[in-house]
Amino acid sequence: MTHLRRFISKLLGLFKNSRTESDLEREIASHLVLLEDDFVQQGMSPQKAYTAARRVYGGVERAKQLHRDERSIRWIDHTVQNLRYGFRQLRKSKAFTATVLLTLSLGIGANTAIFSVVYAVLLAPLPYPDPNELMSLSNGNGPVAAQTYLDWAGRSTAFQDLKAWTAGSAHSFNIATHGEPEYVSGMKVSPGYFRMLGSGFVLGRDFRSEEGYQGRDRVVILTHAVWKKLGANPAIIGTTMRMNGDAYMVVGVLAPGPQDQGPGQLIVPLAFKAEQLNYKFTWLFVTGRLKATVTLKQAQANMDAVAEQMGRTDPDLKNLKATVQPLSQQFITNDRKRTLWLLFGAVGFILLIACMNVANLLLARGMSRRKEMAVRGSLGATHGTIFAQLLTESLLLAGIGGMLGLAIGFAALKGFAALMPLSEKATAANMHLNVTVLLFTIAATTVAGLLFGCVPAWYSSRIDPAEVLKDGGRTGADPKHRALRQSLVVGEFAAALAILAGAGSAIHSFYNLVHANLGLRTDHIMTFHLQVPESRPKDSQRIVAYYRDILDKVGSVPGVSHAAAIVGMPLGEDNWTVKFAIAGSPDADVRHRPVANLQQVTPSYCQTFGIRLVRGRMISDEDNEANVKVLMVNEDFVSRFMKGVDPLKQRLVLNQIIPGVWSFGDPVVWQIVGVINTVRHPGDGHGFSGDNPEITLPFWQSPWPNANIAVRTKEEPASMLRTIDTAVHSVDSQIALGDQLTMDEFREGIFANDRFTVMLLSSFGVTALLIAAMGIYGVMAFSVAQRSHEIAVRMALGASRSRVVALIVKEGLAMTFGGFVGGLLGSIAVGRMMHALLYNVATLDVPTICSVALLLLLTAMGACYLPALRAASVRPMEALRME
């Protein structure tokens, strides 16, 4: 049994030396072979020798498992000991612990909050079954015509379903209540729309296919929010509601979900009229669900082929596009994506600054614990043991900071939701701390702990016990440690300068937006929308008479100076556009005719909004259906299309707008009678469009059933809303005043997203500034404590207090200036990334960079001055006696 005894002895040695599993397996396998041969030599048959060796192997496996368990228990025991010791150390250094936890919780909390927003907007799947199959289809990124949708639905082979929908003020409803009528946003959808999405119903059903035809479409589905608002009647299915004066039967109530914050709260079937079936009037959005085996790329190829077929059959459709994109990204612009990722990058920098700051503090603390580490090393602790202890303390700090950061992130999310503009309320409803956000916070916390913990732990574990104990416990400044700490401060200030420069540029852009010349006055104006029922007559004379009565009644209200009706809205984003030609010019292909924005207004439009007449005359009451058709254009229209000619001698050819019909009529010639100043409107990108050619038609010559009313008042417009409401109801008691806003509120709504972004970037910039200031203060305070002997000698030899203060401040400012160099490069990079998001701000915003650099310099001087005063207060003899 020589080999057996040797094998067992070898095995015990292997376990004692804590060899790896692979080493153990190789050693055991080789000795088992020798053991089996030994059994054969002693007279066993090969089969019995193999069986005996297998039994020994089973014992070995049990021994290995015991070894694993022992190592696991030993590791857990060491970890618990490290955690206990770490807790004791943190309790002993309360100021240090509080500073670190505050720094970390700010960094992790900001990252948690912004990641929650990014996840809700860009990453979270839609709350429907198989959300990756849901796609939006558009002409470029715009709506499509009714006939285009029908052709797509008939020719496409990539989708299980294609459904159309539309929403907005033109499709809203006046619902009858016990008091005055109430205005509720509406939406029209193809039958089966909610079935395709996979939306659930609390009560009732989706629309049936036969309800998508005229005459059968007087049915309605309620969102859960509206159902609750109306009393949450469980027996509401089958009852009727008065909407726009007509009876609609309730057939369904949606389950709580995204539609509660969606564009329409009352949903009716989309039933096309004959005149709506054309390719010209674009007003529909299209949503589809892919077939199970079809990819996005394949669907796009299929729709490209469909668009090409349509272009071959109808030359007017040659430029038609069919863009397919995930439904979750339908209304998320590139600017919005860029802004969110920019904010996420900013808070990432804040966490990086926090990690550098904490690493600096840990390095300084490690210097003060050199004697403790030396004693532990001299008593047998290995470098790995000391490193593990210090890294455990860092991860412990990170864990506590992560929990506090999670609480800060939750509070910040609540604040974001409260401060978000109305246009983002749907996003705010989806923002919450879910499992994905929690995993992100855990990952951020772990990475942060490793980032700020490894280097200080490595430095502190590499000390030479003999050298430290020989110095008698004095913690002199190691040049390597000092250089590393100074480098971290330089990095903090560089990152802080880049964040502050970005925030400053955003503030500069917002200032330019707020003070931009919009071409009109917004003070003392109340606006609202009148949604006239579709069932009412659409002839021009009745529409004109109706709005004349409305304006006469409103204009007679005491305190009202002017009132106007407008189709569209100044500063609005969704005004109509129209193709036109200059009369007398060579006939151009209608597909390549230029396009301009279009408004229909009553004569007092310019006086109501304070729009200036540049040339010619304004529209008047005489410009009615019986007289020559006239129009006004703005300065941008003249500068783009009529350079070198007298615009008042020009005529335009436009297709006639047919009241209430979602299509254009025959071409009509209109005489230009006036040029007005340009009114800006939000551009396709950021800020206001720099080029806004616009055509203004007289409402009396081109009426439309639904219009906005603007009222200029002598008093505060909100205080007069009740009397204006009474005046409108004296003409039409069934109409509610929808979308009631003052023009100042309308303008503020345009700036709301920019204001929110500026607020976030500014708060992040201030946080970065504070953390960087804490970093330089900590380094300078530690430097003063380490150099007390040197400072005492200097003062004993005659150095004045002011000279000592200047010496300390000079060293701190040297680090600050080093950070300025890196920060300047970072500011240039941030400026380039933000340039598309800024309004009238240069890529290299020199005034802003200089301003934030001065702010950082003053902050750094303050952070250096306090430790410098402490250094100057040293009493030389007492300091030298202590040394």
C-alpha positions, 0 to 999 in steps of 0.5 A: 500500500505504498502508493496509497499512503503516498497518495493520501499524504500527497492529497493532504499536502495539496489541500493544505497548500490550497491548490486550485481545482485544476491542479488538484484534478491533475494530481489526483488523476496521476496518483489514481493511475499509480494506485490502480497499478499498485493494486494489480501488482499486489495480486488483484485482478484489473477489474477489482483494482479498478473498483478499489481505485474508484472507491478511493476516488469517491473518498477523494471527491468527498474530501474535495467537497469538504475542502471546498466547504472549508475554503468557502467558510474561511472566505465568508469568515474573513469577509465578515471580519473585514466588514466588522472591522470596516464598520468600526473604522468608519464609525471612528472617522465620522467626518470622513465617512459623512463626506464620502457618503454625501459625495457618493450618494449625490453621484449615484442618485443623479445617475439613478434618476437620469437613467430612469428617464433614459430607460423610460423614454429610449430603452423600455419596451412598450407595455404591449405583447411582443412590443418589438413587432409594433412599428410606425409607418410614415412619409419620411417622418410625417403623416400620410393621406387616407388613400396612401394608407389604404394602398399600403394596407392592401399591398404590404406583405410584411405586416399582420395588421396596418391601422391608421389613427389621428388625433388633435384639436380637430378631432376633439369633442364637446360632451354634454354635462349637467352644466356647461359642455366640456371639451375632451381630447379625441382620437380616431382609430381604424377598427381593430387598432387596440386588438392589434396593439394588445391593449386590454379592456376593463369593460366592453370591446374594440371596434368591429370592422363594420363600425369603420363605415359612415353611418355606423361609426357613432360608437365610442371607447373611453380611456380608463381615466375618462371613465373614472372622471365620468363616475366609473359606472360599471354599467356604462357599456351600451349607454349613449353619450352626447358628443358634439351634439350627436349620440354615441354608444359606449362600447368599451373602456380601456384598461389603465395604461399609456392611453390615459396620457395619450393624445385622445381620451375619447376614441371613435372609429376612423370612417373615411368620407369619399372626399377624404380618399386622396393622396394630397391631404396628409393627416393620418399616422399609421401603426403596424404589427410585423409578422412573426418571422419578419425583421425591421430591415425586411419590412423596410425593404417591403415598404420601399417596394410598395412605394416604388410600385405606387410611384410607377402607377401615379407620377404624383406619388414618385417622391412618396416615402414609406419609412418604418421605425419601431413604434417606441421611437415614433415621436422621439426626435433626434434632438430629444435623444441627443439631449437625454444621452447628453444628460446621462453623460453629464451625470456619468461625469459627476459620478466620475468626479465623485469617485476621484474625490473619494479616491483622494480622501482614501489616499489621504486616509491611507497615509494616516493609517500607514503605521496601522498597516505596518503593524499588521504587516509585521504581524504576518498579514500579507499584501493581499490580506491588507488589500482585501481589507481596504477594498472591503471598506471601499465597497462598504462605503459604496454600498451604503452610498448606493442605498442613499443614492437610491433614495436620492434618485427616487426623490429626484424622480418625483421632482422631475415628474413635478417639474416636467412640462405638460408635453412630457407627462406621458413620459413622467408617468412611466418613470419609476424605480423598477428592476432594471433601474435597481440593477443599474444602481447596483452596477454603478455602485459596484463600479464606483467602489472598485474605481475609487477603492482599488488604487488607494488599497493597492498603495496602502498595501504595498508599504514597507513595515520596517521603513514605516516603523523606523520613522516612528509613526510619522506620516510624511508625504510620499511624493508618489501619493502626493502626485497621484492626489494632485492628479485626481484633483486636476481631473476633477476640475477638468470634468467639472469645467466641461460640465459647467461649460455645457450648462453655461451654454445651455443657459446662454441658449435659453436666454437667446430663446427667451429674448428672441424677436418672435415678430408678435406680442404675447401679452394680454392675449387669451386663446381657445379652440372651438370644435364645431360638430361635424354634423353641422352644415359646412357651407361657407356662408353659415361658417362665416356668419357663425364666426362673425357672431362669435367675434361680435359678441366677444368683441363687445365684452368690456375690457376686450380690445380686439378678437380674431379667428385663426385656423392654426396658431402663431408660434404653433408647430402643426400649422397647415402647409400648401403648395403654390405657384407664382401666376405667370411663371412657367408651369412647373410640375406640381410635385416640385412646387414650393411649399409655404405655411398657411393660415386663414385669419379674420381682419383683426388678426394683426392688431390682436397679435401686434404684427406689423405691416411692412408694405401694402395693406392688411386684410379687411372686412371687405375681403369676402367671398363676393370680392377678389381673392387676396392674401398677405405674405410675410417677409421671409416669403418675399426674400425667398421667392420674390427677390427683385420684384414688387410682391404687391404686383404678384399673384399666387396660384393655390388650390382652394380649401373646401370648408370641412373637407380634408382635401384641396379643390381646384387651383385659384388665383390670389392677389398679394395685397400686403407684406407683414413681418415674419412670425417665428415658429418652432423649427424642425430642430431646436429653437426657432426656424430661421426661415418661415415663409408664410401665406395668410388668407382671409378667413371670410374668403377661405373659412374652416368650421373649426378655428382658434379664437384669440382675444386681446384684453386690457386686463389680465386675460385669465381674469376675463375668461368667464365673461368671454365664455359667457359671450361664446355660449350666448351664440352657441351653448353646445360648444366648450372653450377648448385648450384655454391658454394665454399666449404667454402660457403658449410661449412658455410651453414652447420653452418648457423642454429647454427650461427643464434641460437647463435646470437639470444641467445647471443642477448637475453643474453646481453638484460637480462644482461642489464635489470638485471644491470638496476635493481640492479642500480635502487635498489642501487640508491634508497637505497642511496637516502633513506639512505642519513641521515644514510650515513651523520651520518656515515660520520659525525662520521668519516667514510671515503669515501672509507668505504661508497663506500665499504658498498654500493658495499658490499650490492649490491654484497650480492644480486648478490651472492644470484642470483648466487645460484639460477642462478647456479641451473637454468644453470644446468637445461638449460644445460640439456635441451640444451645438445642434441643441443650442440656439444662436450659440457658437460651438466654442462659446468663449464668453461662457467658458470664461465665465465658468472658468472664473467661477471655478477659479473663485471656488478653488481660491475659497477651497484653498484659503481655509486650509491656508489660514489654518496653516498660518495659525500654526504656532512654530514652537508648539508644532516643533515640540510635538514633532 
